[in-house]
Amino acid sequence: KKISVSSWSKDSLLLLLCFKALASTTVIGYRGSSVQIRCPYDSGYETNMKYLCRGECSTLPWETKDIPVKSGSTAKDQRFSLKDDTAAGVFTVTITDLRPEDAGQYWCGINFYQFYQSYRVSPDYTEIQLLVKTAPIVCRS
């Protein structure tokens, strides 16, 4: 499985990463730009709720999680959006207008149990460390 992350600015950043348990990836985005995180999933989970989790994201259903965006609901912060391409088996999270406070640890996740709110990180997952930097100033004469 692969996950790709890209920035939608002139400072285009495209990374293809292994998407397996215990993998960790550092993603660099620039303040004011957008970052796109692609999260693939296996066939059979097309109708399950998908989400992006920020922070530790325990797999225990009773633990509190910070979920800035999930499929089928309005995001807590409108800069976060999630689109699910069920034909391709991948959901994409876009974070626009990056801010320093967006930096940190994120996980792609799927609700494996449709009948109650049990958030669980996908069995094939990667930890994403998002760094938000200020774009360098380029002077032209």
N, C-alpha and C positions, 0 to 999 in steps of 0.2 A: 504494500500500500504506500501511497505517496501523499504528502501534504505540501502545498506550496503557499508561500506567503509573498505578497508583492505590495509595493507602494505605488500609488497612482499619481505620482508627481513627476516632475522632470528628473528628479533623482530616483529613477526607477530601480526597484530592488526586486529581484525574483530569485527565490530559493526553492529548490526541490529537496525534500528531506525524507529520510526514512521515518515511517509512522509506526513504530513498534513500542511495546511496553518498555519503560525505563529509559527511553530516549529523551534527550533534552536538546532544545534548540534555542539559540539566541537570535532574536529578530530585531533589527534596527529600523526604526521609523523616524521621520522628521516632524518636528512640531509644525502643526498646521496642515500636514499632508494626510493621506489616507493609507491604511494598511488593510490588506485582504488576507484572511486566513481560511484555507480550504481544508475541510475535514472529511475524509472519505469514510464510508461505512459499508458493511456487508449487506448483501441482498437479504431481504426479510425484515429490515428495519425501516422501510420506506415511510410507513405511517406513524412511526414512533416519534415522540417529541425530541428535538435536538436542541442543544444549548451550548453556550460558552460559559465556563466557570472561571472566576478570578480568585486567586489565592490558593489555599491548601486543598480545597475540594475533596473532602473525605468521601469515600464510597459508602459510608454508613448512612442509611436513609433518614435517621433522626438528627443528624448533624446539620447545622445551619451552613448554607452555602451562599456565596455572592455570585448571582447569576445575572449579569447585565443584559443578556438577551437570550430568548428561547423562541423556538418556532411556535406559531399559532397565537402569540401575544405581542402586545406593544412593549418595546424595550423600555427599561427604566430610564435610560439615557438615549435620546433620539439620535445620537451620533453612532450608535451601534445598530446594525441591521443584520438579519440572518435570512439567507435564501437557500432553499433546499431543492437541489436538482435530483429528484428521485430516479430518473432514468439513468443518470450517471453514477448514482450512489455517492453523492458528495454534497455536504452543505458548506456554504461560504459565509463567513462572518466578516463584515466590513466595519472598520472603525474610522470615522472621518474626523477631520479637524483635531488631529492628535495633540494631546496635552501632556505635560510632564507627569501628572497624576495617573495617566493611563499606563505608565510603566509598571512592570511587575510580572507575576506568574499567571498563566492562563492554561486551561485545559479544554479540549473539545469533549463533549459528552452526549450520551443518548439515554433517554428514559427507557429502560429495558422492560418496564412493567407498565402497561397501558392503563391499568385500572386504579392506580394510586400514584401519588407523587413520590417516586423513588428515583432520585437522580444518581446516576452512576457514570463514572468516566468510562468511555469506550474501552473494550478489552485490548484493542490495538490503538494506542494513544501515544502522544508525545507531550512532554511538558514544554510550553512555550514561554520563554523569558523575553518580554517586550521591553526594549530600551527606546526611549524617546529622546532624540537629540535635536539640537538647534542646527539648522542647515548652515554650512559655512557661507560667509559673505564673500562674493566674488566681485572684485572691482574691475571694470573694463575702461580702458581709456579711448 
